[in-house]
Amino acid sequence: MHLDDHLSDAGVVVDVRATTPGDLDAATILRDRLRVLAAKGYNVILLNVADVAYIDSVLLGAIVQAYVATIRSGGTLKLLNASKRVRDLLRVTKLDRLIETAEPGAEGASRASGDAL
């Protein structure tokens, strides 16, 4: 998993690029990045999953861990640019009741409008 983050008007956008299905380090990488962002005082996290074609159970678990950690620290976490497949996965697992998604082109979704952290 590779992560890039930048500021937008809506919060911190974290661009998620999954490298391979079953990436066992995904949860640790995502959790560590969110800890760094929380330590810097950022509490609105937008995970841009536009470049994630497939979410396996490991990456889904990492997203849930990120959501729980962000909520516990008083912040919010949303998924940006989730594909139909990703939205369907959230619906089937009933995680769509917890984790909000924003459609492509939503505020803060564009790298061009943000500043690198």
Biopython code that builds the backbone (N, CA, C, O; Angstrom):
import numpy as np
from Bio.PDB.StructureBuilder import StructureBuilder

atoms = [
    (1, "MET", "N", (0.846, -1.167, 0.000)),
    (1, "MET", "CA", (0.000, 0.000, 0.000)),
    (1, "MET", "C", (0.893, 1.232, 0.000)),
    (1, "MET", "O", (1.907, 1.290, 0.694)),
    (2, "HIS", "N", (0.490, 2.206, -0.791)),
    (2, "HIS", "CA", (1.206, 3.473, -0.852)),
    (2, "HIS", "C", (0.215, 4.585, -0.529)),
    (2, "HIS", "O", (-0.910, 4.584, -1.029)),
    (3, "LEU", "N", (0.631, 5.531, 0.306)),
    (3, "LEU", "CA", (-0.230, 6.639, 0.718)),
    (3, "LEU", "C", (0.436, 7.967, 0.420)),
    (3, "LEU", "O", (1.631, 8.139, 0.656)),
    (4, "ASP", "N", (-0.331, 8.896, -0.094)),
    (4, "ASP", "CA", (0.086, 10.290, -0.254)),
    (4, "ASP", "C", (-0.991, 11.128, 0.409)),
    (4, "ASP", "O", (-2.177, 10.821, 0.284)),
    (5, "ASP", "N", (-0.598, 12.181, 1.111)),
    (5, "ASP", "CA", (-1.620, 13.024, 1.705)),
    (5, "ASP", "C", (-1.375, 14.483, 1.385)),
    (5, "ASP", "O", (-0.244, 14.907, 1.149)),
    (6, "HIS", "N", (-2.454, 15.238, 1.381)),
    (6, "HIS", "CA", (-2.407, 16.663, 1.101)),
    (6, "HIS", "C", (-3.631, 17.338, 1.721)),
    (6, "HIS", "O", (-4.646, 16.696, 1.989)),
    (7, "LEU", "N", (-3.509, 18.621, 1.938)),
    (7, "LEU", "CA", (-4.610, 19.391, 2.516)),
    (7, "LEU", "C", (-5.600, 19.797, 1.442)),
    (7, "LEU", "O", (-5.236, 20.025, 0.288)),
    (8, "SER", "N", (-6.861, 19.883, 1.844)),
    (8, "SER", "CA", (-7.898, 20.443, 0.986)),
    (8, "SER", "C", (-8.796, 21.285, 1.874)),
    (8, "SER", "O", (-8.606, 21.321, 3.090)),
    (9, "ASP", "N", (-9.756, 21.954, 1.293)),
    (9, "ASP", "CA", (-10.685, 22.753, 2.075)),
    (9, "ASP", "C", (-11.502, 21.889, 3.039)),
    (9, "ASP", "O", (-11.944, 22.368, 4.083)),
    (10, "ALA", "N", (-11.699, 20.623, 2.689)),
    (10, "ALA", "CA", (-12.539, 19.737, 3.492)),
    (10, "ALA", "C", (-11.777, 18.990, 4.581)),
    (10, "ALA", "O", (-12.404, 18.424, 5.476)),
    (11, "GLY", "N", (-10.457, 18.968, 4.536)),
    (11, "GLY", "CA", (-9.663, 18.235, 5.521)),
    (11, "GLY", "C", (-8.396, 17.704, 4.886)),
    (11, "GLY", "O", (-7.901, 18.254, 3.902)),
    (12, "VAL", "N", (-7.877, 16.637, 5.453)),
    (12, "VAL", "CA", (-6.690, 15.995, 4.902)),
    (12, "VAL", "C", (-7.145, 14.871, 3.986)),
    (12, "VAL", "O", (-7.878, 13.976, 4.408)),
    (13, "VAL", "N", (-6.712, 14.916, 2.735)),
    (13, "VAL", "CA", (-7.028, 13.868, 1.782)),
    (13, "VAL", "C", (-5.845, 12.909, 1.743)),
    (13, "VAL", "O", (-4.710, 13.310, 1.484)),
    (14, "VAL", "N", (-6.129, 11.637, 2.004)),
    (14, "VAL", "CA", (-5.108, 10.598, 1.940)),
    (14, "VAL", "C", (-5.415, 9.750, 0.713)),
    (14, "VAL", "O", (-6.409, 9.024, 0.677)),
    (15, "ASP", "N", (-4.543, 9.851, -0.295)),
    (15, "ASP", "CA", (-4.702, 9.053, -1.513)),
    (15, "ASP", "C", (-4.176, 7.653, -1.242)),
    (15, "ASP", "O", (-2.999, 7.476, -0.928)),
    (16, "VAL", "N", (-5.043, 6.665, -1.362)),
    (16, "VAL", "CA", (-4.691, 5.274, -1.076)),
    (16, "VAL", "C", (-4.459, 4.544, -2.389)),
    (16, "VAL", "O", (-5.295, 4.575, -3.292)),
    (17, "ARG", "N", (-3.322, 3.895, -2.477)),
    (17, "ARG", "CA", (-3.011, 3.063, -3.640)),
    (17, "ARG", "C", (-2.622, 1.688, -3.131)),
    (17, "ARG", "O", (-1.524, 1.497, -2.608)),
    (18, "ALA", "N", (-3.520, 0.736, -3.285)),
    (18, "ALA", "CA", (-3.250, -0.622, -2.835)),
    (18, "ALA", "C", (-2.290, -1.276, -3.818)),
    (18, "ALA", "O", (-2.485, -1.219, -5.032)),
    (19, "THR", "N", (-1.267, -1.888, -3.283)),
    (19, "THR", "CA", (-0.275, -2.499, -4.155)),
    (19, "THR", "C", (-0.701, -3.881, -4.618)),
    (19, "THR", "O", (-0.699, -4.156, -5.818)),
    (20, "THR", "N", (-1.060, -4.742, -3.703)),
    (20, "THR", "CA", (-1.469, -6.101, -4.053)),
    (20, "THR", "C", (-2.550, -6.572, -3.098)),
    (20, "THR", "O", (-2.578, -6.151, -1.942)),
    (21, "PRO", "N", (-3.439, -7.439, -3.561)),
    (21, "PRO", "CA", (-4.404, -8.031, -2.640)),
    (21, "PRO", "C", (-3.664, -8.802, -1.544)),
    (21, "PRO", "O", (-2.658, -9.457, -1.815)),
    (22, "GLY", "N", (-4.155, -8.725, -0.331)),
    (22, "GLY", "CA", (-3.543, -9.446, 0.772)),
    (22, "GLY", "C", (-2.330, -8.757, 1.353)),
    (22, "GLY", "O", (-1.525, -9.395, 2.032)),
    (23, "ASP", "N", (-2.181, -7.462, 1.101)),
    (23, "ASP", "CA", (-1.056, -6.702, 1.648)),
    (23, "ASP", "C", (-1.208, -6.659, 3.164)),
    (23, "ASP", "O", (-1.994, -5.871, 3.690)),
    (24, "LEU", "N", (-0.463, -7.499, 3.860)),
    (24, "LEU", "CA", (-0.617, -7.635, 5.305)),
    (24, "LEU", "C", (-0.114, -6.424, 6.079)),
    (24, "LEU", "O", (-0.419, -6.280, 7.263)),
    (25, "ASP", "N", (0.647, -5.556, 5.435)),
    (25, "ASP", "CA", (1.144, -4.352, 6.094)),
    (25, "ASP", "C", (0.185, -3.179, 5.951)),
    (25, "ASP", "O", (0.438, -2.107, 6.501)),
    (26, "ALA", "N", (-0.905, -3.362, 5.224)),
    (26, "ALA", "CA", (-1.825, -2.254, 4.937)),
    (26, "ALA", "C", (-2.374, -1.619, 6.204)),
    (26, "ALA", "O", (-2.404, -0.393, 6.315)),
    (27, "ALA", "N", (-2.806, -2.424, 7.155)),
    (27, "ALA", "CA", (-3.386, -1.877, 8.375)),
    (27, "ALA", "C", (-2.362, -1.056, 9.147)),
    (27, "ALA", "O", (-2.679, 0.025, 9.644)),
    (28, "THR", "N", (-1.156, -1.554, 9.248)),
    (28, "THR", "CA", (-0.102, -0.846, 9.978)),
    (28, "THR", "C", (0.268, 0.455, 9.295)),
    (28, "THR", "O", (0.421, 1.482, 9.956)),
    (29, "ILE", "N", (0.412, 0.421, 7.984)),
    (29, "ILE", "CA", (0.778, 1.625, 7.231)),
    (29, "ILE", "C", (-0.291, 2.700, 7.388)),
    (29, "ILE", "O", (0.022, 3.862, 7.643)),
    (30, "LEU", "N", (-1.554, 2.307, 7.236)),
    (30, "LEU", "CA", (-2.654, 3.264, 7.348)),
    (30, "LEU", "C", (-2.761, 3.797, 8.778)),
    (30, "LEU", "O", (-2.907, 5.003, 8.978)),
    (31, "ARG", "N", (-2.691, 2.917, 9.764)),
    (31, "ARG", "CA", (-2.776, 3.333, 11.165)),
    (31, "ARG", "C", (-1.647, 4.302, 11.531)),
    (31, "ARG", "O", (-1.887, 5.314, 12.189)),
    (32, "ASP", "N", (-0.424, 3.996, 11.107)),
    (32, "ASP", "CA", (0.715, 4.865, 11.411)),
    (32, "ASP", "C", (0.554, 6.239, 10.776)),
    (32, "ASP", "O", (0.840, 7.254, 11.411)),
    (33, "ARG", "N", (0.097, 6.277, 9.522)),
    (33, "ARG", "CA", (-0.093, 7.566, 8.856)),
    (33, "ARG", "C", (-1.151, 8.398, 9.572)),
    (33, "ARG", "O", (-0.988, 9.607, 9.739)),
    (34, "LEU", "N", (-2.237, 7.749, 9.994)),
    (34, "LEU", "CA", (-3.293, 8.484, 10.689)),
    (34, "LEU", "C", (-2.826, 8.983, 12.054)),
    (34, "LEU", "O", (-3.249, 10.050, 12.498)),
    (35, "ARG", "N", (-1.966, 8.231, 12.717)),
    (35, "ARG", "CA", (-1.407, 8.699, 13.991)),
    (35, "ARG", "C", (-0.582, 9.960, 13.789)),
    (35, "ARG", "O", (-0.659, 10.896, 14.585)),
    (36, "VAL", "N", (0.205, 9.982, 12.724)),
    (36, "VAL", "CA", (1.015, 11.163, 12.416)),
    (36, "VAL", "C", (0.111, 12.355, 12.139)),
    (36, "VAL", "O", (0.359, 13.452, 12.639)),
    (37, "LEU", "N", (-0.932, 12.150, 11.350)),
    (37, "LEU", "CA", (-1.855, 13.246, 11.034)),
    (37, "LEU", "C", (-2.580, 13.732, 12.287)),
    (37, "LEU", "O", (-2.763, 14.937, 12.463)),
    (38, "ALA", "N", (-2.995, 12.808, 13.159)),
    (38, "ALA", "CA", (-3.670, 13.192, 14.398)),
    (38, "ALA", "C", (-2.725, 13.989, 15.297)),
    (38, "ALA", "O", (-3.138, 14.959, 15.933)),
    (39, "ALA", "N", (-1.462, 13.582, 15.346)),
    (39, "ALA", "CA", (-0.472, 14.295, 16.159)),
    (39, "ALA", "C", (-0.265, 15.717, 15.648)),
    (39, "ALA", "O", (0.073, 16.614, 16.422)),
    (40, "LYS", "N", (-0.465, 15.925, 14.354)),
    (40, "LYS", "CA", (-0.344, 17.262, 13.766)),
    (40, "LYS", "C", (-1.628, 18.082, 13.951)),
    (40, "LYS", "O", (-1.676, 19.254, 13.578)),
    (41, "GLY", "N", (-2.663, 17.466, 14.527)),
    (41, "GLY", "CA", (-3.901, 18.178, 14.800)),
    (41, "GLY", "C", (-4.979, 18.042, 13.743)),
    (41, "GLY", "O", (-6.004, 18.718, 13.830)),
    (42, "TYR", "N", (-4.782, 17.196, 12.755)),
    (42, "TYR", "CA", (-5.792, 16.994, 11.713)),
    (42, "TYR", "C", (-6.802, 15.961, 12.191)),
    (42, "TYR", "O", (-6.418, 14.867, 12.606)),
    (43, "ASN", "N", (-8.086, 16.293, 12.138)),
    (43, "ASN", "CA", (-9.089, 15.335, 12.580)),
    (43, "ASN", "C", (-10.181, 15.065, 11.549)),
    (43, "ASN", "O", (-11.117, 14.318, 11.831)),
    (44, "VAL", "N", (-10.082, 15.650, 10.378)),
    (44, "VAL", "CA", (-10.999, 15.330, 9.275)),
    (44, "VAL", "C", (-10.171, 14.622, 8.214)),
    (44, "VAL", "O", (-9.346, 15.234, 7.536)),
    (45, "ILE", "N", (-10.407, 13.321, 8.084)),
    (45, "ILE", "CA", (-9.621, 12.480, 7.176)),
    (45, "ILE", "C", (-10.521, 12.022, 6.038)),
    (45, "ILE", "O", (-11.609, 11.492, 6.263)),
    (46, "LEU", "N", (-10.058, 12.232, 4.831)),
    (46, "LEU", "CA", (-10.774, 11.807, 3.629)),
    (46, "LEU", "C", (-9.888, 10.799, 2.899)),
    (46, "LEU", "O", (-8.861, 11.171, 2.333)),
    (47, "LEU", "N", (-10.281, 9.529, 2.911)),
    (47, "LEU", "CA", (-9.507, 8.501, 2.220)),
    (47, "LEU", "C", (-9.957, 8.448, 0.766)),
    (47, "LEU", "O", (-11.083, 8.051, 0.468)),
    (48, "ASN", "N", (-9.076, 8.848, -0.125)),
    (48, "ASN", "CA", (-9.375, 8.830, -1.554)),
    (48, "ASN", "C", (-9.021, 7.445, -2.093)),
    (48, "ASN", "O", (-7.847, 7.108, -2.246)),
    (49, "VAL", "N", (-10.039, 6.657, -2.374)),
    (49, "VAL", "CA", (-9.835, 5.284, -2.831)),
    (49, "VAL", "C", (-10.082, 5.144, -4.334)),
    (49, "VAL", "O", (-10.417, 4.061, -4.814)),
    (50, "ALA", "N", (-9.917, 6.233, -5.067)),
    (50, "ALA", "CA", (-10.151, 6.208, -6.515)),
    (50, "ALA", "C", (-9.224, 5.222, -7.224)),
    (50, "ALA", "O", (-9.608, 4.619, -8.225)),
    (51, "ASP", "N", (-8.012, 5.059, -6.710)),
    (51, "ASP", "CA", (-7.043, 4.162, -7.349)),
    (51, "ASP", "C", (-7.055, 2.762, -6.756)),
    (51, "ASP", "O", (-6.148, 1.972, -7.016)),
    (52, "VAL", "N", (-8.065, 2.448, -5.967)),
    (52, "VAL", "CA", (-8.187, 1.120, -5.369)),
    (52, "VAL", "C", (-9.278, 0.367, -6.121)),
    (52, "VAL", "O", (-10.466, 0.645, -5.960)),
    (53, "ALA", "N", (-8.860, -0.581, -6.938)),
    (53, "ALA", "CA", (-9.818, -1.328, -7.747)),
    (53, "ALA", "C", (-10.461, -2.463, -6.955)),
    (53, "ALA", "O", (-11.579, -2.881, -7.256)),
    (54, "TYR", "N", (-9.757, -2.955, -5.952)),
    (54, "TYR", "CA", (-10.215, -4.136, -5.226)),
    (54, "TYR", "C", (-9.888, -3.957, -3.750)),
    (54, "TYR", "O", (-8.769, -3.582, -3.400)),
    (55, "ILE", "N", (-10.848, -4.219, -2.896)),
    (55, "ILE", "CA", (-10.613, -4.176, -1.460)),
    (55, "ILE", "C", (-10.824, -5.577, -0.912)),
    (55, "ILE", "O", (-11.931, -6.115, -0.945)),
    (56, "ASP", "N", (-9.738, -6.159, -0.405)),
    (56, "ASP", "CA", (-9.851, -7.470, 0.222)),
    (56, "ASP", "C", (-10.104, -7.285, 1.712)),
    (56, "ASP", "O", (-10.217, -6.158, 2.193)),
    (57, "SER", "N", (-10.192, -8.386, 2.436)),
    (57, "SER", "CA", (-10.525, -8.299, 3.857)),
    (57, "SER", "C", (-9.448, -7.578, 4.657)),
    (57, "SER", "O", (-9.758, -6.934, 5.659)),
    (58, "VAL", "N", (-8.191, -7.673, 4.234)),
    (58, "VAL", "CA", (-7.097, -7.001, 4.947)),
    (58, "VAL", "C", (-7.247, -5.483, 4.816)),
    (58, "VAL", "O", (-7.170, -4.761, 5.809)),
    (59, "LEU", "N", (-7.460, -5.008, 3.597)),
    (59, "LEU", "CA", (-7.610, -3.566, 3.389)),
    (59, "LEU", "C", (-8.915, -3.063, 4.017)),
    (59, "LEU", "O", (-8.940, -1.968, 4.578)),
    (60, "LEU", "N", (-9.978, -3.829, 3.935)),
    (60, "LEU", "CA", (-11.231, -3.443, 4.579)),
    (60, "LEU", "C", (-11.028, -3.323, 6.086)),
    (60, "LEU", "O", (-11.514, -2.379, 6.710)),
    (61, "GLY", "N", (-10.309, -4.278, 6.667)),
    (61, "GLY", "CA", (-10.003, -4.214, 8.093)),
    (61, "GLY", "C", (-9.188, -2.981, 8.439)),
    (61, "GLY", "O", (-9.410, -2.363, 9.480)),
    (62, "ALA", "N", (-8.242, -2.616, 7.574)),
    (62, "ALA", "CA", (-7.423, -1.426, 7.794)),
    (62, "ALA", "C", (-8.283, -0.163, 7.763)),
    (62, "ALA", "O", (-8.080, 0.751, 8.563)),
    (63, "ILE", "N", (-9.236, -0.114, 6.842)),
    (63, "ILE", "CA", (-10.132, 1.046, 6.756)),
    (63, "ILE", "C", (-11.002, 1.130, 8.007)),
    (63, "ILE", "O", (-11.212, 2.218, 8.545)),
    (64, "VAL", "N", (-11.506, -0.002, 8.468)),
    (64, "VAL", "CA", (-12.323, -0.008, 9.685)),
    (64, "VAL", "C", (-11.490, 0.428, 10.888)),
    (64, "VAL", "O", (-11.959, 1.216, 11.709)),
    (65, "GLN", "N", (-10.261, -0.075, 10.999)),
    (65, "GLN", "CA", (-9.377, 0.348, 12.090)),
    (65, "GLN", "C", (-9.124, 1.852, 12.026)),
    (65, "GLN", "O", (-9.133, 2.535, 13.050)),
    (66, "ALA", "N", (-8.902, 2.357, 10.829)),
    (66, "ALA", "CA", (-8.672, 3.793, 10.651)),
    (66, "ALA", "C", (-9.907, 4.583, 11.067)),
    (66, "ALA", "O", (-9.795, 5.618, 11.724)),
    (67, "TYR", "N", (-11.081, 4.096, 10.686)),
    (67, "TYR", "CA", (-12.329, 4.756, 11.056)),
    (67, "TYR", "C", (-12.481, 4.812, 12.574)),
    (67, "TYR", "O", (-12.762, 5.870, 13.136)),
    (68, "VAL", "N", (-12.294, 3.674, 13.231)),
    (68, "VAL", "CA", (-12.455, 3.606, 14.690)),
    (68, "VAL", "C", (-11.459, 4.529, 15.389)),
    (68, "VAL", "O", (-11.834, 5.264, 16.302)),
    (69, "ALA", "N", (-10.203, 4.496, 14.972)),
    (69, "ALA", "CA", (-9.180, 5.342, 15.595)),
    (69, "ALA", "C", (-9.501, 6.821, 15.407)),
    (69, "ALA", "O", (-9.322, 7.621, 16.326)),
    (70, "THR", "N", (-9.975, 7.183, 14.216)),
    (70, "THR", "CA", (-10.295, 8.578, 13.929)),
    (70, "THR", "C", (-11.494, 9.043, 14.751)),
    (70, "THR", "O", (-11.477, 10.146, 15.297)),
    (71, "ILE", "N", (-12.518, 8.227, 14.843)),
    (71, "ILE", "CA", (-13.707, 8.561, 15.622)),
    (71, "ILE", "C", (-13.358, 8.674, 17.110)),
    (71, "ILE", "O", (-13.825, 9.588, 17.790)),
    (72, "ARG", "N", (-12.547, 7.755, 17.607)),
    (72, "ARG", "CA", (-12.161, 7.785, 19.027)),
    (72, "ARG", "C", (-11.363, 9.044, 19.374)),
    (72, "ARG", "O", (-11.403, 9.514, 20.511)),
    (73, "SER", "N", (-10.644, 9.584, 18.398)),
    (73, "SER", "CA", (-9.866, 10.796, 18.661)),
    (73, "SER", "C", (-10.685, 12.065, 18.405)),
    (73, "SER", "O", (-10.153, 13.174, 18.430)),
    (74, "GLY", "N", (-11.997, 11.882, 18.158)),
    (74, "GLY", "CA", (-12.878, 13.027, 17.965)),
    (74, "GLY", "C", (-12.947, 13.527, 16.539)),
    (74, "GLY", "O", (-13.475, 14.610, 16.287)),
    (75, "GLY", "N", (-12.427, 12.762, 15.613)),
    (75, "GLY", "CA", (-12.419, 13.180, 14.219)),
    (75, "GLY", "C", (-13.477, 12.490, 13.385)),
    (75, "GLY", "O", (-14.354, 11.799, 13.902)),
    (76, "THR", "N", (-13.372, 12.694, 12.078)),
    (76, "THR", "CA", (-14.273, 12.036, 11.138)),
    (76, "THR", "C", (-13.448, 11.438, 9.997)),
    (76, "THR", "O", (-12.370, 11.933, 9.669)),
    (77, "LEU", "N", (-13.963, 10.388, 9.413)),
    (77, "LEU", "CA", (-13.308, 9.736, 8.285)),
    (77, "LEU", "C", (-14.362, 9.419, 7.238)),
    (77, "LEU", "O", (-15.421, 8.876, 7.552)),
    (78, "LYS", "N", (-14.062, 9.763, 5.988)),
    (78, "LYS", "CA", (-14.953, 9.453, 4.865)),
    (78, "LYS", "C", (-14.123, 8.857, 3.737)),
    (78, "LYS", "O", (-12.917, 9.086, 3.649)),
    (79, "LEU", "N", (-14.780, 8.096, 2.885)),
    (79, "LEU", "CA", (-14.145, 7.572, 1.678)),
    (79, "LEU", "C", (-14.528, 8.454, 0.502)),
    (79, "LEU", "O", (-15.707, 8.733, 0.283)),
    (80, "LEU", "N", (-13.540, 8.887, -0.244)),
    (80, "LEU", "CA", (-13.784, 9.681, -1.447)),
    (80, "LEU", "C", (-13.605, 8.813, -2.683)),
    (80, "LEU", "O", (-12.772, 7.907, -2.708)),
    (81, "ASN", "N", (-14.387, 9.099, -3.690)),
    (81, "ASN", "CA", (-14.250, 8.464, -4.998)),
    (81, "ASN", "C", (-14.331, 6.940, -4.934)),
    (81, "ASN", "O", (-13.623, 6.242, -5.660)),
    (82, "ALA", "N", (-15.190, 6.438, -4.069)),
    (82, "ALA", "CA", (-15.366, 4.992, -3.966)),
    (82, "ALA", "C", (-16.097, 4.484, -5.206)),
    (82, "ALA", "O", (-17.127, 5.028, -5.605)),
    (83, "SER", "N", (-15.556, 3.450, -5.797)),
    (83, "SER", "CA", (-16.191, 2.850, -6.971)),
    (83, "SER", "C", (-17.487, 2.153, -6.563)),
    (83, "SER", "O", (-17.748, 1.961, -5.375)),
    (84, "LYS", "N", (-18.281, 1.781, -7.536)),
    (84, "LYS", "CA", (-19.515, 1.048, -7.260)),
    (84, "LYS", "C", (-19.189, -0.241, -6.519)),
    (84, "LYS", "O", (-19.908, -0.633, -5.601)),
    (85, "ARG", "N", (-18.124, -0.886, -6.911)),
    (85, "ARG", "CA", (-17.711, -2.140, -6.270)),
    (85, "ARG", "C", (-17.394, -1.924, -4.787)),
    (85, "ARG", "O", (-17.779, -2.727, -3.937)),
    (86, "VAL", "N", (-16.690, -0.832, -4.492)),
    (86, "VAL", "CA", (-16.354, -0.519, -3.102)),
    (86, "VAL", "C", (-17.614, -0.167, -2.321)),
    (86, "VAL", "O", (-17.789, -0.623, -1.192)),
    (87, "ARG", "N", (-18.491, 0.638, -2.910)),
    (87, "ARG", "CA", (-19.752, 0.991, -2.236)),
    (87, "ARG", "C", (-20.609, -0.244, -1.998)),
    (87, "ARG", "O", (-21.247, -0.364, -0.952)),
    (88, "ASP", "N", (-20.628, -1.167, -2.967)),
    (88, "ASP", "CA", (-21.375, -2.416, -2.801)),
    (88, "ASP", "C", (-20.800, -3.245, -1.656)),
    (88, "ASP", "O", (-21.546, -3.839, -0.878)),
    (89, "LEU", "N", (-19.480, -3.284, -1.558)),
    (89, "LEU", "CA", (-18.833, -4.020, -0.466)),
    (89, "LEU", "C", (-19.223, -3.420, 0.888)),
    (89, "LEU", "O", (-19.518, -4.153, 1.831)),
    (90, "LEU", "N", (-19.223, -2.103, 0.980)),
    (90, "LEU", "CA", (-19.633, -1.450, 2.226)),
    (90, "LEU", "C", (-21.092, -1.774, 2.551)),
    (90, "LEU", "O", (-21.445, -2.002, 3.708)),
    (91, "ARG", "N", (-21.927, -1.792, 1.518)),
    (91, "ARG", "CA", (-23.346, -2.085, 1.730)),
    (91, "ARG", "C", (-23.537, -3.522, 2.202)),
    (91, "ARG", "O", (-24.276, -3.762, 3.156)),
    (92, "VAL", "N", (-22.883, -4.479, 1.551)),
    (92, "VAL", "CA", (-23.031, -5.895, 1.896)),
    (92, "VAL", "C", (-22.540, -6.169, 3.318)),
    (92, "VAL", "O", (-23.132, -6.974, 4.037)),
    (93, "THR", "N", (-21.467, -5.506, 3.718)),
    (93, "THR", "CA", (-20.914, -5.685, 5.061)),
    (93, "THR", "C", (-21.590, -4.778, 6.089)),
    (93, "THR", "O", (-21.250, -4.809, 7.272)),
    (94, "LYS", "N", (-22.538, -3.982, 5.635)),
    (94, "LYS", "CA", (-23.286, -3.027, 6.457)),
    (94, "LYS", "C", (-22.399, -1.922, 7.040)),
    (94, "LYS", "O", (-22.804, -1.223, 7.970)),
    (95, "LEU", "N", (-21.224, -1.771, 6.506)),
    (95, "LEU", "CA", (-20.338, -0.693, 6.938)),
    (95, "LEU", "C", (-20.763, 0.651, 6.362)),
    (95, "LEU", "O", (-20.302, 1.698, 6.817)),
    (96, "ASP", "N", (-21.643, 0.624, 5.362)),
    (96, "ASP", "CA", (-22.145, 1.886, 4.808)),
    (96, "ASP", "C", (-22.964, 2.661, 5.841)),
    (96, "ASP", "O", (-23.209, 3.856, 5.675)),
    (97, "ARG", "N", (-23.380, 1.985, 6.897)),
    (97, "ARG", "CA", (-24.107, 2.653, 7.980)),
    (97, "ARG", "C", (-23.170, 3.479, 8.858)),
    (97, "ARG", "O", (-23.611, 4.382, 9.568)),
    (98, "LEU", "N", (-21.877, 3.167, 8.806)),
    (98, "LEU", "CA", (-20.882, 3.864, 9.619)),
    (98, "LEU", "C", (-20.003, 4.785, 8.801)),
    (98, "LEU", "O", (-19.826, 5.957, 9.133)),
    (99, "ILE", "N", (-19.458, 4.243, 7.732)),
    (99, "ILE", "CA", (-18.455, 4.959, 6.950)),
    (99, "ILE", "C", (-19.130, 5.659, 5.779)),
    (99, "ILE", "O", (-19.707, 5.015, 4.903)),
    (100, "GLU", "N", (-19.052, 6.976, 5.776)),
    (100, "GLU", "CA", (-19.656, 7.762, 4.701)),
    (100, "GLU", "C", (-18.778, 7.715, 3.453)),
    (100, "GLU", "O", (-17.558, 7.566, 3.534)),
    (101, "THR", "N", (-19.425, 7.846, 2.309)),
    (101, "THR", "CA", (-18.697, 7.942, 1.049)),
    (101, "THR", "C", (-19.106, 9.227, 0.353)),
    (101, "THR", "O", (-20.210, 9.734, 0.555)),
    (102, "ALA", "N", (-18.209, 9.744, -0.466)),
    (102, "ALA", "CA", (-18.489, 10.923, -1.273)),
    (102, "ALA", "C", (-18.250, 10.560, -2.725)),
    (102, "ALA", "O", (-17.328, 9.808, -3.041)),
    (103, "GLU", "N", (-19.058, 11.080, -3.583)),
    (103, "GLU", "CA", (-18.977, 10.778, -5.004)),
    (103, "GLU", "C", (-17.749, 11.411, -5.639)),
    (103, "GLU", "O", (-17.184, 12.354, -5.085)),
    (104, "PRO", "N", (-17.329, 10.905, -6.794)),
    (104, "PRO", "CA", (-16.207, 11.520, -7.513)),
    (104, "PRO", "C", (-16.456, 12.999, -7.743)),
    (104, "PRO", "O", (-17.566, 13.421, -8.064)),
    (105, "GLY", "N", (-15.395, 13.773, -7.570)),
    (105, "GLY", "CA", (-15.496, 15.208, -7.770)),
    (105, "GLY", "C", (-15.962, 15.955, -6.538)),
    (105, "GLY", "O", (-16.165, 17.168, -6.595)),
    (106, "ALA", "N", (-16.138, 15.255, -5.416)),
    (106, "ALA", "CA", (-16.574, 15.927, -4.194)),
    (106, "ALA", "C", (-15.504, 16.894, -3.717)),
    (106, "ALA", "O", (-14.332, 16.778, -4.074)),
    (107, "GLU", "N", (-15.928, 17.842, -2.909)),
    (107, "GLU", "CA", (-15.002, 18.835, -2.384)),
    (107, "GLU", "C", (-13.840, 18.140, -1.692)),
    (107, "GLU", "O", (-14.039, 17.245, -0.871)),
    (108, "GLY", "N", (-12.647, 18.552, -2.025)),
    (108, "GLY", "CA", (-11.460, 17.996, -1.399)),
    (108, "GLY", "C", (-10.922, 16.774, -2.099)),
    (108, "GLY", "O", (-9.877, 16.256, -1.703)),
    (109, "ALA", "N", (-11.594, 16.294, -3.122)),
    (109, "ALA", "CA", (-11.153, 15.072, -3.769)),
    (109, "ALA", "C", (-10.035, 15.303, -4.770)),
    (109, "ALA", "O", (-9.340, 14.362, -5.153)),
    (110, "SER", "N", (-9.861, 16.509, -5.185)),
    (110, "SER", "CA", (-8.880, 16.796, -6.230)),
    (110, "SER", "C", (-7.531, 17.180, -5.649)),
    (110, "SER", "O", (-7.439, 18.067, -4.801)),
    (111, "ARG", "N", (-6.501, 16.516, -6.103)),
    (111, "ARG", "CA", (-5.145, 16.822, -5.657)),
    (111, "ARG", "C", (-4.749, 18.235, -6.058)),
    (111, "ARG", "O", (-3.976, 18.892, -5.360)),
    (112, "ALA", "N", (-5.274, 18.694, -7.169)),
    (112, "ALA", "CA", (-4.898, 20.012, -7.661)),
    (112, "ALA", "C", (-5.286, 21.127, -6.691)),
    (112, "ALA", "O", (-4.652, 22.182, -6.674)),
    (113, "SER", "N", (-6.315, 20.900, -5.892)),
    (113, "SER", "CA", (-6.757, 21.950, -4.985)),
    (113, "SER", "C", (-6.073, 21.879, -3.622)),
    (113, "SER", "O", (-6.327, 22.716, -2.755)),
    (114, "GLY", "N", (-5.204, 20.880, -3.428)),
    (114, "GLY", "CA", (-4.602, 20.711, -2.108)),
    (114, "GLY", "C", (-3.136, 21.029, -2.064)),
    (114, "GLY", "O", (-2.473, 21.140, -3.095)),
    (115, "ASP", "N", (-2.634, 21.175, -0.852)),
    (115, "ASP", "CA", (-1.219, 21.402, -0.605)),
    (115, "ASP", "C", (-0.651, 20.140, 0.007)),
    (115, "ASP", "O", (-1.270, 19.548, 0.892)),
    (116, "ALA", "N", (0.509, 19.721, -0.445)),
    (116, "ALA", "CA", (1.146, 18.529, 0.113)),
    (116, "ALA", "C", (1.527, 18.792, 1.561)),
    (116, "ALA", "O", (1.902, 19.904, 1.932)),
    (117, "LEU", "N", (1.422, 17.736, 2.378)),
    (117, "LEU", "CA", (1.795, 17.859, 3.783)),
    (117, "LEU", "C", (3.248, 17.538, 3.982)),
    (117, "LEU", "O", (3.743, 17.588, 5.108)),
]
sb = StructureBuilder()
sb.init_structure("model")
sb.init_model(0)
sb.init_chain("A")
sb.init_seg("    ")
for serial, (resi, resn, name, xyz) in enumerate(atoms, 1):
    if name == "N":
        sb.init_residue(resn, " ", resi, " ")
    sb.init_atom(name, np.array(xyz, "f"), 0.0, 1.0, " ", f" {name:<3s}", serial, name[0])
structure = sb.get_structure()
